[in-house]
Amino acid sequence: MAEPTTSPFQALQPIASQEVDVTDSLRHVEVYTLGGLLTLLWHGDPALEQLVIACGGAMGGLLGPANGLYYDLGVRFADYGIGLVRVGYRKPNDLGACVHDLVAAAELGARRGAKRFVTMGHSFGGAVAVRAGIVLGKDAAGVVTLATQSAGCEEAARLGETPVLLFHGEHDELLPLEASKLVQTLTGGDLIVFPETGHLLSEAADELRERLGIWIPARF
């Protein structure tokens, strides 16, 4: 007899969950697990078939870089019929646990109707997004990294034909541009370098929003 399989969400060992509608198009979800609290801010109808999963850096966070990028994209994409969930890690800076959080969020999305996913992460979260994209396999429509680190991306070539878009600031004060160049080499993705721009990409906020507002819907 085959051993019963445990899904990524079940493997979190959830104790309880609760959610509340913040607005007509934003839902706050909290999942209490034995390993900590997983927080999800869910933009758009939870039953949408296309879902972006966005994550922060080593300290966590839900806004993203570039002056609240994730919030703005969530609002924008909801009007396009694309969902976006912002993931608040259970254990920030724990790469394996953070990847697990993104994959569990994808499972929750799939339970509600999602079929294709784009993962997106800033800094440390770039490695999380890459690894989650690998786990999602053919269900991954794309991967976006924002000023990513290279540590944790050693197996990025396993993304195969999944489209990858990388952004990095020329004057990043925390992670060198070479980190994104290495990931680009492994994935064959497209790298956009913003001049006179630091780690939070604030100087290029408008252009970043415009590019992602085109690239992500095109992946779906």
Rosetta blueprint (number, residue, H / E / L):
1 M L
2 A L
3 E L
4 P L
5 T L
6 T L
7 S L
8 P H
9 F H
10 Q H
11 A H
12 L L
13 Q L
14 P E
15 I E
16 A E
17 S E
18 Q E
19 E E
20 V E
21 D E
22 V E
23 T E
24 D L
25 S L
26 L E
27 R E
28 H E
29 V E
30 E E
31 V E
32 Y E
33 T E
34 L L
35 G L
36 G E
37 L E
38 L E
39 T E
40 L E
41 L E
42 W E
43 H E
44 G L
45 D L
46 P L
47 A L
48 L L
49 E L
50 Q E
51 L E
52 V E
53 I E
54 A E
55 C E
56 G L
57 G E
58 A L
59 M L
60 G E
61 G L
62 L L
63 L L
64 G L
65 P H
66 A H
67 N H
68 G H
69 L H
70 Y H
71 Y H
72 D H
73 L H
74 G H
75 V H
76 R H
77 F H
78 A H
79 D H
80 Y H
81 G L
82 I L
83 G E
84 L E
85 V E
86 R E
87 V E
88 G E
89 Y L
90 R L
91 K L
92 P L
93 N L
94 D L
95 L H
96 G H
97 A H
98 C H
99 V H
100 H H
101 D H
102 L H
103 V H
104 A H
105 A H
106 A H
107 E H
108 L H
109 G H
110 A H
111 R H
112 R H
113 G L
114 A L
115 K L
116 R E
117 F E
118 V E
119 T E
120 M E
121 G E
122 H E
123 S L
124 F H
125 G H
126 G H
127 A H
128 V H
129 A H
130 V H
131 R H
132 A H
133 G H
134 I H
135 V H
136 L H
137 G H
138 K H
139 D H
140 A E
141 A E
142 G E
143 V E
144 V E
145 T E
146 L E
147 A L
148 T L
149 Q L
150 S L
151 A L
152 G L
153 C L
154 E L
155 E L
156 A H
157 A H
158 R H
159 L H
160 G L
161 E L
162 T L
163 P L
164 V E
165 L E
166 L E
167 F E
168 H E
169 G E
170 E L
171 H L
172 D L
173 E L
174 L L
175 L L
176 P L
177 L H
178 E H
179 A H
180 S H
181 K H
182 L H
183 V H
184 Q H
185 T H
186 L H
187 T H
188 G L
189 G L
190 D E
191 L E
192 I E
193 V E
194 F E
195 P L
196 E L
197 T L
198 G L
199 H L
200 L L
201 L L
202 S H
203 E H
204 A H
205 A H
206 D H
207 E H
208 L H
209 R H
210 E H
211 R H
212 L H
213 G H
214 I H
215 W H
216 I H
217 P H
218 A H
219 R H
220 F L
